[in-house]
Amino acid sequence: MGRGRAKAKQTKVARELKYFSPDTDLSALERELHGSSTPTTQTRTTSGSEYGADEDDDYDKWASGRR
């Protein structure tokens, strides 16, 4: 009992999401799909010096199932 109001709310939200069409930045989408020559965000890479070598070895053993 008491599920009717919650279900109605979920149905309302689902319907709004289904028919909601936000403005799409097509030029940004095109850049993302084609890959731009200058990245807009920089990704941070981790090096082995950041973590101890033994920690990397432990993870490799765990990941390969050789525990």
C-alpha positions in Angstrom: 0.0 0.0 0.0 1.1 3.6 -0.5 2.9 2.8 -3.8 0.6 4.8 -6.0 2.0 8.2 -5.3 5.6 7.1 -5.6 4.8 5.3 -8.9 3.0 8.3 -10.3 6.1 10.5 -9.4 8.4 8.0 -11.1 6.1 7.9 -14.2 6.1 11.7 -14.4 9.9 11.9 -14.1 10.4 9.2 -16.7 8.0 10.9 -19.1 9.8 14.3 -18.7 13.1 12.6 -19.4 11.8 10.8 -22.4 10.4 13.9 -24.1 13.0 16.5 -22.9 15.3 17.5 -25.7 18.0 19.9 -24.5 19.8 22.2 -26.9 22.8 20.2 -28.2 26.1 21.9 -29.0 26.7 20.2 -32.4 30.1 21.8 -32.9 31.3 20.3 -29.6 29.9 17.0 -30.5 31.6 17.1 -33.9 34.9 18.0 -32.3 34.5 15.1 -29.8 33.7 12.6 -32.5 36.4 13.6 -35.0 39.0 14.3 -32.4 40.5 17.7 -32.2 44.2 18.4 -32.6 44.3 20.4 -29.4 42.8 18.6 -26.4 40.5 20.8 -24.3 41.1 18.8 -21.1 44.4 17.3 -19.9 44.4 13.8 -18.5 46.7 13.1 -15.5 48.9 10.0 -16.0 50.3 8.2 -13.1 53.8 7.0 -13.1 55.4 4.2 -11.2 57.3 6.7 -9.1 54.1 7.8 -7.5 53.4 4.3 -6.1 55.9 1.9 -4.7 57.1 -0.8 -7.0 56.0 -3.5 -4.6 52.4 -2.1 -4.6 52.4 -2.4 -8.4 53.7 -5.9 -8.3 51.0 -6.9 -5.7 48.3 -5.5 -8.0 49.7 -7.3 -11.0 49.7 -10.6 -9.1 46.2 -9.9 -7.9 44.9 -8.9 -11.3 46.4 -12.0 -13.0 45.0 -14.3 -10.3 48.5 -15.5 -9.2 48.0 -14.5 -5.6 
